[in-house]
């Protein structure tokens, strides 16, 4: 053997060894791949030749399709296809597409060995060698029957729901996009609202709302709320196609996808017009029943009141007439003669008081009760009332306790009427307190008002009667066997007099036999003492308004700039005459809108405004003024509500809105001027 032969021999042996090793690895890889394919039981994985005959078969294929390998290898794969697919050669079409583009994927029905159908996902891949020659096809099939059944169930459910929604005629059920445009429309919506689908789809749902709701963007508010919290529900008036209104219950639900993105809204509307009418009818009947009951109660109360009036007038008349006859016809000794005169005088005074009470109630009811207003020191008024009631208290050995704050301050009021208030409350306290009892009267200042408190240890007030204690024609005991006389008008007069002074009165009692407490609150004069607006004698005499405003002397308003807001020309003229007569500078406007413009250049010392005005009322006006002052950090301008709304709740509403005082129409000139003086701060 030559040297060259020996050098080649090891290389040849090495090549053979390498080839054997490669073949061994290929065999091992093929076996591993076969094992891997066989281990996958959820996929049918097998190979077809170029014509579609089955060349290999996996355990997954056997599991899914039901054939064993020796039953199916060599057969055409079309045996897995339903008759309807074979008629148009779907298997051939799938192989053709896979051969042309390299891959085919589809879902459809396939047939198992036992003839049952299953829904399959099929992927066919063309197998080519390194030279691009087609050698066959790889086929992978998955059984998706359960998913298909779930989808079918969902589709059927959705279809049933759609049919249900379409068939419901009592509910308007429709969809909106995220902006509120109608996307779907059911039969109920057409029945309730009157629109056909082609008339409404694409339009904004605000078309169903009354104009006032649209102007304040109620539809937008409803969608915003539904989007933020998921759901909005409301009841209110809606509009049909023909323009008629119906009372609707509305539910709007936000619709979001799985990622939480808003996709639109579902809206359900029910027509509850008949229910609304029935409710309104019930309320009307209930109101009528209450009105009848109140009328019957008022009638009974008036009958009882008239009987009481007759009794209370006849009782002193009996004493007067009886003693009068005795004095004329009998010869009485001096002691009896004097006693007779005293009895006649006492009963005559009692009758005068009864008549005065009746007249006061009549004036209050008719609105003719007038006050002579001036600055008042309450302590002197209380002392005078206590002095007048002390003899009656001493007769019953009742201990009177008087606690007066000498620095309580002045109030603006009628001294005679205020004394009447205090006397009535003290008289009641003494009347209903037994012998050796206690009556206390206290005067003190609390914040911006003064408080008069009269408490006693007497008979008290039952919880049932307490709410009616200030009512006219009401008495806790109106029977003929009652222990105390009188018409029962005193407390009604007290309440009305206190309210005319801009104050309030309350009654409290733990119950019968446990005493009672009456509390009167009256607003103090904000500015008093020496100052520019407390006129000296020369100014008073020179004002020239003494007879016009109704009291002497009249304060001067010289230098006070006043803005008057009232839509009535006569009212503006009257105020101008009154205020200019007191030397004030008066600017008048006809509406809040005009007042806003005026306040841009005018800085009044006082604003006087009506409440009931067209367009914008006085409550809204003063709130807007206060907001502007707060934003611009200006000092507050004192403001007076001058209005025909004269109830207690009207006064409280005016003060809550931002006014410092409430004066009822028709205005008493003296009262108005006094209120202005009390509001304007003294200038240095």
Secondary structure, 3 states (H helix, E strand, C coil): CCHHHHHHHHHHHHHHHHHHHHHHHHHHHHHHHHHHHHHCCCEEEEEECCCCEECCCCHHHHHHHCCCHHHHCCCEHHHHECHHHHCCCHHHHHHHHHHHHCEEEEEEEEECCCCCEEEEEEEEEEEECCCCCEEEEEEEEEECHHHHHHHHHHHHHHHHHHHHHHHCCCEEEEEECCCCEECCCCHHHHHHHCCCHHHHCCCEHHHHECHHHHHCCHHHHHHHHHHHHCEEEEEEEEECCCCCEEEEEEEEEEEECCCCCEEEEEEEEEECHHHHHHHHHHHHHHHHHHHHHHHHHHHHHHHHHHHHHHHHHHHHHHHHHHHHHHHHHCCCCHHHHHHHHHHHHHHHHHHHHHHHHHHHHHHHHHCCCCCCCEEEEHHHHHHHHHHHHHHHHHHCCCEEEEEECCCCCEEEECHHHHHHHHHHHHHHHHHCCCCCCEEEEEEEEECCEEEEEEEECCCCCCHHHHCCCCCCCCCCCCCCCCCCCCCCCHHHHHHHHHHHCCCEEEEECCCCCCCEEEEEEEEECCCCCCCCCCCCHHHHHHHCCHHHHCCCCCCCCCCCEEEEECCCHHHHHHHHHHHHHCCCEEEEECCHHHHHHHHCCCCCCEEEECCCCCCCCHHHHHHHHHHHHHHHCCCCCEEEEEECCCCHHHHHHHHHHCCCEEEECCCCHHHHHHHHHHHCCCCC
